[in-house]
Structures are given as structure tokens and as C-alpha cells.
Amino acid sequence: MLTPDTPPSPHARVLRSGARGALAGIVGALLGTLDGAAVHAQGRYESALLGGRSALLGGTGVVLGVDGAAPFLNPATIIRIEDRNIAFSSTFFRYAHRTLEAWHQPGPVDSALYGDLRLDHTTVSDQGLDSLPDAMCYFFDWQRGAGDADSRRARVGRQTVAACLGKTEENEFGFDALRFSGESGPRRVSQAQTLRYAWGRFSAGPSWSYRVTDRLAVGVSLPVVRTRYASSLGVASVVEDTSTGSASSATYQAALSGDSWDVLAHLGVTYRLTSVFSAGISVRTPSVHIFDSLDASYHDTLATGTAAVRTWAGEGEFVAPSPARVAVGASAEWSRLRLELDGFFYLGQRELARITADREEIAIEGGAVTSRRQSRLDIVEEAAPIVNVGLGAEVFVTRDLSVVGGVVTDFNALSSLRGPTTAESKLFLERMSGVHAGLGMVSYTRYGDLVFGARFDYAAGQMAAVNAFASPVRLDPIDCREIGATLVLAGRISLRTVEGVAREIGDAVEGSAAAPPERTTPREPMRAPAQED
């Protein structure tokens, strides 16, 4: 049971007798220096939507987390969440519009083969609509157990346990059979490209929180993390000289599929400084690698009278450890307003991702194999230290309805793309930095919560594009930008409420239902202590 000087959770003010209360969180101080250069994904740690409510509140929740994002932001905050609730969050219909400058002619041209080639309308715009899943958590009281029907509030010092599954990072982009044709002087160009890549981190595991005193709570999570990366880039380009009738062609294909499984720990603390202000801190440890898998292939062909081919395929290791993180936050709670400011400091690491593949390389020229050899491919992507900052606010319009909003930076920890590169020297194709802003509404009822709103994204940076007019074919950086909007629908439902409704229906069918209780006026939000419910 919460003591009178402990602010209740947002649910405590709208739940009737038998509802659960919460507690206030903790943390104060922000960490310094912003660095990075990067879109949805690799190196962008705030890209995924977590918890629904947290996503709309600028990714905050280190102090006042009460949804499915809590175990991933600060496990100490799960003590605030009512026992035996399923917290679910789903993001539906994300619309994104991306512009890729000079995509079809991204860099210098080999004049010996293609002359002074100058193509127009090489910029590409792509848009898409996707449905994305998010996090799901089951919360229950450790001491009373999942089967206890006692609806009285637990004593201060209770323990809460959660089992959660969530996507903590994501990045997916691509197009199929993108066609281009253009002319430059006597030369006519025909080109087709296919691009697909997907990066994601999925975390699953238990979380535990313990309220030490009325003001202090601690927590820990032990998730297993699966990192999945897949990319496929294919280009076929034909250049015809209409004055002579001669033609040349180039093909390029690189594909990779890797899985990395790791385990790590989240440690968290929250502390209520006063009746208004709270603070919190959480630490995500470096991950410990368990196992992995990798398959990769490469093929390029340049045909100018005779064809020169280079191809290889191999398998090996894909290691992608989660970077260590320190998150700190400060919050203020009044009767009609809640504010939270969080800082997320990610430590740099020499290996954000690494692949090692044993491969067989084959070179063909003039219709004959000129070489065949075994070799080893090693690619490492480093990450610099990075800091992101999130700010969220919740304003209560009525006793059980609030407006939420927030903003969070999303800087990329990867180094910028400089000059030409190849698929054998760089693992990731983009470097983009962005910002996310959310706005929505939350309805608190005795049955659970409903979150509805939208998150808006903007990102800009660089992306690697295939330069089919260089010899050999290579990747050159081009400028790109993206805008997006995601409809967020999330919520929580109390299993005790479900049990109660089922019991009432059964009583009604049997004719033994009790008379409905008299209506009472709900108290003002945050005005009365939680244990009075």
C-alpha cells in the first residue's frame, strides 16, 4: 500500500475499489556531448517505438514508465504497474517518404568507358506503408502469485515481476525492380535496381522490481537479445552508344543474412525526492555473445566486348553486441501535469557489428576461369559515444483523459560515409540522424488504459548507392532524407477485470448476480492517496 505522501500512478485516480496503485520514479542529471552522424536503424538507438505511451512521450520512461517500455528503459519502474496486467502496444500503418539524391548516378564516371556521361532526373523518391509490432509484457505480483484473487493493495516493499518481449531497434527499407532510363549525348542508359535491407533487435526475458522504501525502488532485467540483419542489393546497367551501335553492361549483386544472439542485464533505481520531484537511473551492461550465423555472397560483371566476372560466396560469424547505456531522468508530477526529461548515453564500441566469412573467390575473364582461391573476409563497424535527449509531458484534461506529447533526438553513432567504398569494406548502407515527435491521448478506465496518437519522424544523412559507371563497380555516398508518421494504438488491460467480468456474467446467467453498486464521484486526479481506492 502506498503511503499518503507517495504520489499514485495515473491509474490510481480512475480505478475504483480493487484497483492497483503505483509509485513515482526517479533520477536527475543529464549527460553531455552530442556526437554522431546518421534513419531508422543501425547506430540509431531511439528508432523503435516502445510501449506506445512512452513512444508518444518522447521515448521517456526512465522515471515514470508504466507500460511495456518500462523493462527496457528502467526495470525499477515496473513496480508502478498494476499486478496481473498485460501491457500491449502496437504501432499500425507507418507511412514513410524517402528521397535519395543522385541515386542513379552517384559518383564519378569512368570516361574511358562511358565518356562525359551526364544523366538527368537521377533522384529517386520512395514511399511505403507498413504495419509494425511492438512490445508485450505480462506483469504479476511475486508474493501473492498469479492466482490470488485478493484485490487489496499490496504493502510497501512489494515485489513485481514481468515477462516481456519487444523490438528495441528497427530499420527496414527497400524497393523492387526500380527502373531508370536516360540519355547523355549519343549514349542511352537503361538500369534496374533492387534493394532490400532490414535491421532489428528483439529482446525477451524476465524483469524484477522491489520497493525498498516509500521513496526508493530498484529493479533488474535479464533479456536475451536477437539481432537480425539482412541486406540484398542488385543492379543491372546497360549503356548503349547510338552513334556506333556498341554497348556495355555491368551487373552488381551483394547479399548478406546474419543472426547474433546475446544476453545482457538492465539495472535500475528510482527515488522520490519530494512529493513533486523524482529521479531515476538505469544501466544497461555490455552484452555477452552466445552464438551467431552468417551467409553472404557477391557477384559483379563488366562486359565491354569481353566479360570480366568476380564472384564469391561464404559463411561465417555475425556478431552484433548491444552497446552499454546509461539512462538518467528527472520528473515532476502535479495534479494536472506530468513532465519527464531523460538523457540516454551510449558508450562507444569498437565492434557495433562484425562479420567474418570464409569464402571461395572465382574470377572469370574472356569465358575462362582465371583464378580460384580461398580467402577470409572481415568487416567491422565501429560506434562512437552518443547522447540522445527526450522530453515528455502529460496534461490531464479530465479525471480519466490526458493529452501526451514529447520529442526525442536520434543521432547515429556510426561514422559518416566518406568517398567510394565497397560491399567488402562497409556493412551498413546508411548514416542518418533524426528526431521523433509524438502527440496523442490516453484514456484511463477501471478496465485498463487506451493510448491513441501518432509519432512523426524526420531524418537526414547519407546512403551508399551503386555507381555502375565506375570501373570496377563501387558504392558512392549520396544525400538522403526521410519523413514518416506512425499511427500508435496501445493499451493495457487488467486480468483481474477480465476475471471479474467473467464472474459477473456467470452470476448473471445463474441468476445470482448482486445489485450494482451506487455510483460515486471519482476523486480529482493525483489528489488522494492511492490506498484510499
JOSUL-V336284 format. One record per backbone hydrogen bond with DSSP energy under -0.5 kcal/mol. CO is the residue of the C=O (numbers start at 0). NH is the residue of the N-H. E is the energy in kcal/mol with one decimal. If there is no record, write none. Layout:
# JOSUL-V336284
co->CO nh->NH e->E
co->CO nh->NH e->E
This chain:
# JOSUL-V336284
co->2 nh->5 e->-2.2
co->4 nh->6 e->-0.6
co->8 nh->11 e->-0.9
co->8 nh->12 e->-0.6
co->10 nh->13 e->-1.5
co->10 nh->14 e->-1.5
co->15 nh->18 e->-1.9
co->24 nh->278 e->-0.8
co->37 nh->432 e->-1.2
co->38 nh->40 e->-1.2
co->40 nh->43 e->-4.2
co->42 nh->44 e->-0.7
co->42 nh->412 e->-1.7
co->43 nh->46 e->-0.8
co->47 nh->49 e->-0.6
co->49 nh->54 e->-0.7
co->50 nh->52 e->-2.6
co->51 nh->55 e->-1.9
co->52 nh->56 e->-1.3
co->53 nh->58 e->-2.0
co->53 nh->59 e->-0.6
co->54 nh->57 e->-0.8
co->56 nh->59 e->-1.1
co->60 nh->64 e->-1.0
co->66 nh->69 e->-1.8
co->68 nh->71 e->-1.1
co->68 nh->72 e->-1.7
co->69 nh->73 e->-2.7
co->73 nh->76 e->-2.0
co->74 nh->77 e->-1.3
co->75 nh->78 e->-1.0
co->76 nh->79 e->-2.1
co->77 nh->80 e->-1.3
co->81 nh->84 e->-0.5
co->83 nh->494 e->-2.1
co->83 nh->495 e->-0.5
co->84 nh->86 e->-0.7
co->84 nh->138 e->-2.8
co->85 nh->87 e->-0.6
co->85 nh->492 e->-1.7
co->86 nh->136 e->-2.7
co->87 nh->490 e->-2.3
co->88 nh->133 e->-0.6
co->89 nh->91 e->-0.6
co->89 nh->488 e->-2.0
co->90 nh->131 e->-1.8
co->91 nh->486 e->-1.2
co->92 nh->94 e->-0.7
co->92 nh->486 e->-0.8
co->93 nh->129 e->-2.1
co->94 nh->484 e->-2.6
co->95 nh->127 e->-2.0
co->96 nh->482 e->-2.2
co->97 nh->125 e->-2.9
co->98 nh->100 e->-0.6
co->98 nh->480 e->-1.7
co->99 nh->102 e->-0.9
co->99 nh->123 e->-2.6
co->101 nh->104 e->-0.5
co->108 nh->110 e->-1.1
co->109 nh->112 e->-1.1
co->109 nh->113 e->-2.6
co->110 nh->114 e->-1.9
co->114 nh->116 e->-1.6
co->121 nh->102 e->-0.8
co->121 nh->103 e->-1.5
co->123 nh->99 e->-3.4
co->125 nh->97 e->-3.3
co->127 nh->95 e->-2.0
co->129 nh->93 e->-3.4
co->131 nh->90 e->-1.4
co->134 nh->88 e->-1.2
co->135 nh->164 e->-2.3
co->136 nh->86 e->-2.5
co->137 nh->162 e->-1.9
co->138 nh->84 e->-0.8
co->139 nh->160 e->-2.5
co->140 nh->144 e->-1.8
co->144 nh->147 e->-1.1
co->154 nh->157 e->-1.1
co->157 nh->210 e->-1.9
co->158 nh->141 e->-1.1
co->159 nh->208 e->-2.5
co->160 nh->139 e->-2.5
co->161 nh->206 e->-2.7
co->162 nh->137 e->-2.1
co->163 nh->204 e->-2.0
co->164 nh->135 e->-2.7
co->165 nh->167 e->-0.7
co->165 nh->202 e->-3.1
co->167 nh->47 e->-0.6
co->168 nh->200 e->-2.0
co->170 nh->198 e->-3.0
co->172 nh->196 e->-2.2
co->174 nh->194 e->-2.8
co->176 nh->178 e->-0.6
co->177 nh->192 e->-1.8
co->179 nh->190 e->-2.8
co->181 nh->188 e->-3.3
co->183 nh->186 e->-1.9
co->185 nh->241 e->-2.9
co->186 nh->183 e->-2.6
co->187 nh->239 e->-3.0
co->188 nh->181 e->-2.0
co->189 nh->237 e->-2.9
co->190 nh->179 e->-2.5
co->191 nh->235 e->-2.4
co->192 nh->177 e->-3.4
co->193 nh->233 e->-2.8
co->194 nh->174 e->-2.2
co->195 nh->231 e->-2.9
co->196 nh->172 e->-2.1
co->197 nh->229 e->-2.2
co->198 nh->170 e->-1.9
co->199 nh->227 e->-2.8
co->200 nh->167 e->-1.9
co->200 nh->168 e->-1.1
co->201 nh->225 e->-2.9
co->202 nh->165 e->-2.6
co->203 nh->223 e->-3.2
co->204 nh->163 e->-2.2
co->205 nh->221 e->-2.2
co->206 nh->161 e->-2.5
co->207 nh->219 e->-2.7
co->208 nh->159 e->-2.4
co->209 nh->211 e->-0.9
co->209 nh->217 e->-2.5
co->214 nh->271 e->-1.7
co->215 nh->211 e->-1.3
co->215 nh->212 e->-1.7
co->216 nh->269 e->-2.4
co->217 nh->209 e->-2.8
co->218 nh->267 e->-2.5
co->219 nh->207 e->-2.8
co->220 nh->265 e->-2.5
co->221 nh->205 e->-0.5
co->222 nh->263 e->-1.8
co->223 nh->203 e->-1.9
co->224 nh->226 e->-0.6
co->224 nh->261 e->-2.7
co->225 nh->201 e->-2.6
co->225 nh->227 e->-0.5
co->226 nh->259 e->-2.3
co->227 nh->199 e->-1.9
co->228 nh->257 e->-3.0
co->229 nh->197 e->-2.7
co->230 nh->255 e->-2.6
co->231 nh->195 e->-2.4
co->232 nh->253 e->-2.3
co->233 nh->193 e->-2.6
co->234 nh->251 e->-2.4
co->235 nh->191 e->-2.1
co->236 nh->249 e->-2.7
co->237 nh->189 e->-2.5
co->238 nh->247 e->-2.3
co->239 nh->187 e->-2.7
co->239 nh->241 e->-0.8
co->240 nh->243 e->-0.8
co->240 nh->244 e->-2.7
co->245 nh->240 e->-3.0
co->247 nh->238 e->-2.8
co->248 nh->302 e->-3.0
co->249 nh->236 e->-3.0
co->250 nh->300 e->-2.3
co->251 nh->234 e->-2.8
co->252 nh->298 e->-2.5
co->253 nh->232 e->-2.7
co->254 nh->296 e->-2.4
co->255 nh->230 e->-2.5
co->256 nh->294 e->-2.1
co->257 nh->228 e->-2.3
co->258 nh->292 e->-2.1
co->259 nh->226 e->-3.1
co->260 nh->289 e->-3.0
co->260 nh->290 e->-1.0
co->261 nh->224 e->-3.2
co->262 nh->287 e->-3.3
co->264 nh->284 e->-2.6
co->265 nh->220 e->-2.3
co->266 nh->282 e->-3.1
co->267 nh->218 e->-2.1
co->268 nh->280 e->-2.4
co->269 nh->216 e->-2.2
co->270 nh->272 e->-0.8
co->270 nh->278 e->-2.5
co->275 nh->332 e->-1.7
co->276 nh->272 e->-1.2
co->276 nh->273 e->-2.3
co->277 nh->330 e->-2.4
co->278 nh->26 e->-9.9
co->278 nh->270 e->-2.9
co->279 nh->328 e->-2.1
co->280 nh->268 e->-2.5
co->281 nh->326 e->-2.8
co->282 nh->266 e->-2.6
co->282 nh->284 e->-0.6
co->283 nh->324 e->-1.8
co->286 nh->288 e->-0.5
co->287 nh->262 e->-2.0
co->290 nh->260 e->-2.8
co->292 nh->258 e->-2.2
co->293 nh->315 e->-1.4
co->294 nh->256 e->-2.5
co->295 nh->313 e->-2.6
co->296 nh->254 e->-2.3
co->297 nh->311 e->-2.4
co->298 nh->252 e->-2.8
co->299 nh->309 e->-2.4
co->300 nh->250 e->-2.2
co->301 nh->303 e->-0.6
co->301 nh->307 e->-2.4
co->302 nh->248 e->-2.1
co->303 nh->305 e->-1.1
co->305 nh->303 e->-2.1
co->306 nh->365 e->-1.7
co->307 nh->301 e->-2.3
co->308 nh->363 e->-2.8
co->309 nh->299 e->-2.4
co->310 nh->361 e->-3.0
co->311 nh->297 e->-2.7
co->312 nh->359 e->-1.6
co->313 nh->295 e->-2.5
co->314 nh->357 e->-2.2
co->315 nh->293 e->-0.6
co->316 nh->355 e->-2.1
co->317 nh->319 e->-0.5
co->318 nh->353 e->-2.3
co->321 nh->286 e->-1.0
co->323 nh->346 e->-2.3
co->324 nh->283 e->-3.4
co->325 nh->344 e->-3.1
co->326 nh->281 e->-2.6
co->327 nh->342 e->-3.0
co->328 nh->279 e->-1.9
co->329 nh->340 e->-2.7
co->330 nh->277 e->-1.9
co->331 nh->338 e->-2.5
co->335 nh->395 e->-2.4
co->336 nh->333 e->-3.2
co->337 nh->393 e->-2.5
co->338 nh->331 e->-2.2
co->339 nh->391 e->-2.6
co->340 nh->329 e->-2.2
co->341 nh->389 e->-2.5
co->342 nh->327 e->-2.4
co->342 nh->344 e->-0.5
co->343 nh->345 e->-0.6
co->343 nh->387 e->-2.3
co->344 nh->325 e->-2.7
co->344 nh->346 e->-0.5
co->345 nh->385 e->-2.2
co->348 nh->382 e->-2.6
co->352 nh->380 e->-2.8
co->353 nh->318 e->-2.8
co->354 nh->378 e->-2.1
co->355 nh->316 e->-3.0
co->356 nh->358 e->-0.6
co->356 nh->376 e->-2.9
co->357 nh->314 e->-1.3
co->358 nh->360 e->-0.5
co->358 nh->374 e->-2.3
co->359 nh->312 e->-0.8
co->360 nh->372 e->-2.1
co->361 nh->310 e->-2.5
co->362 nh->369 e->-2.4
co->362 nh->370 e->-1.4
co->363 nh->308 e->-3.3
co->364 nh->367 e->-1.3
co->367 nh->364 e->-2.7
co->367 nh->369 e->-0.6
co->370 nh->362 e->-2.4
co->372 nh->360 e->-3.0
co->374 nh->358 e->-2.6
co->376 nh->356 e->-2.4
co->378 nh->354 e->-2.4
co->379 nh->381 e->-0.5
co->380 nh->351 e->-2.8
co->380 nh->352 e->-1.4
co->382 nh->348 e->-2.1
co->385 nh->345 e->-3.1
co->387 nh->343 e->-3.2
co->388 nh->408 e->-1.9
co->389 nh->341 e->-2.8
co->390 nh->406 e->-2.2
co->391 nh->339 e->-2.3
co->392 nh->404 e->-2.0
co->393 nh->337 e->-2.2
co->394 nh->396 e->-0.7
co->394 nh->402 e->-3.0
co->397 nh->400 e->-0.5
co->399 nh->443 e->-2.3
co->400 nh->396 e->-1.9
co->400 nh->397 e->-1.9
co->401 nh->441 e->-2.4
co->402 nh->394 e->-2.9
co->403 nh->439 e->-2.5
co->404 nh->392 e->-2.7
co->405 nh->437 e->-2.7
co->406 nh->390 e->-2.6
co->407 nh->435 e->-2.6
co->409 nh->433 e->-2.3
co->410 nh->44 e->-0.5
co->411 nh->36 e->-2.0
co->412 nh->383 e->-2.9
co->413 nh->36 e->-0.6
co->420 nh->474 e->-3.0
co->421 nh->424 e->-1.6
co->421 nh->425 e->-1.4
co->428 nh->463 e->-3.2
co->430 nh->461 e->-2.8
co->432 nh->459 e->-2.4
co->433 nh->409 e->-2.4
co->434 nh->457 e->-1.9
co->435 nh->407 e->-2.5
co->436 nh->455 e->-3.6
co->437 nh->405 e->-1.9
co->438 nh->453 e->-2.5
co->439 nh->403 e->-2.4
co->440 nh->451 e->-2.6
co->441 nh->401 e->-2.3
co->441 nh->443 e->-0.5
co->442 nh->444 e->-0.5
co->442 nh->449 e->-2.0
co->444 nh->447 e->-0.6
co->446 nh->493 e->-1.8
co->447 nh->444 e->-2.6
co->448 nh->491 e->-1.5
co->449 nh->442 e->-2.8
co->450 nh->489 e->-2.6
co->451 nh->440 e->-3.2
co->452 nh->487 e->-3.2
co->453 nh->438 e->-2.2
co->454 nh->485 e->-2.8
co->455 nh->436 e->-2.6
co->456 nh->483 e->-2.1
co->457 nh->434 e->-2.2
co->458 nh->481 e->-2.8
co->459 nh->432 e->-2.4
co->460 nh->479 e->-2.2
co->461 nh->430 e->-2.8
co->462 nh->477 e->-2.6
co->464 nh->475 e->-2.7
co->465 nh->467 e->-1.0
co->466 nh->469 e->-1.1
co->466 nh->473 e->-1.2
co->468 nh->109 e->-3.0
co->473 nh->466 e->-3.4
co->474 nh->420 e->-3.0
co->475 nh->464 e->-2.7
co->477 nh->462 e->-2.2
co->478 nh->100 e->-2.5
co->479 nh->460 e->-2.5
co->480 nh->98 e->-2.7
co->481 nh->458 e->-2.4
co->482 nh->96 e->-3.0
co->483 nh->456 e->-2.9
co->484 nh->94 e->-3.0
co->485 nh->454 e->-2.3
co->486 nh->91 e->-1.9
co->486 nh->488 e->-0.5
co->487 nh->452 e->-2.1
co->488 nh->89 e->-1.7
co->489 nh->450 e->-3.9
co->490 nh->87 e->-2.5
co->491 nh->448 e->-2.1
co->492 nh->85 e->-1.8
co->493 nh->497 e->-1.8
co->494 nh->498 e->-2.7
co->495 nh->499 e->-2.7
co->496 nh->500 e->-2.8
co->497 nh->501 e->-2.4
co->498 nh->502 e->-2.4
co->499 nh->503 e->-2.5
co->500 nh->504 e->-2.6
co->501 nh->505 e->-2.2
co->502 nh->506 e->-2.5
co->503 nh->507 e->-2.6
co->504 nh->508 e->-2.5
co->505 nh->509 e->-2.0
co->506 nh->510 e->-0.8
co->506 nh->511 e->-2.7
co->506 nh->512 e->-0.7
co->507 nh->510 e->-0.6
co->523 nh->526 e->-1.9
co->523 nh->527 e->-0.6
co->528 nh->531 e->-1.5
co->529 nh->532 e->-1.8
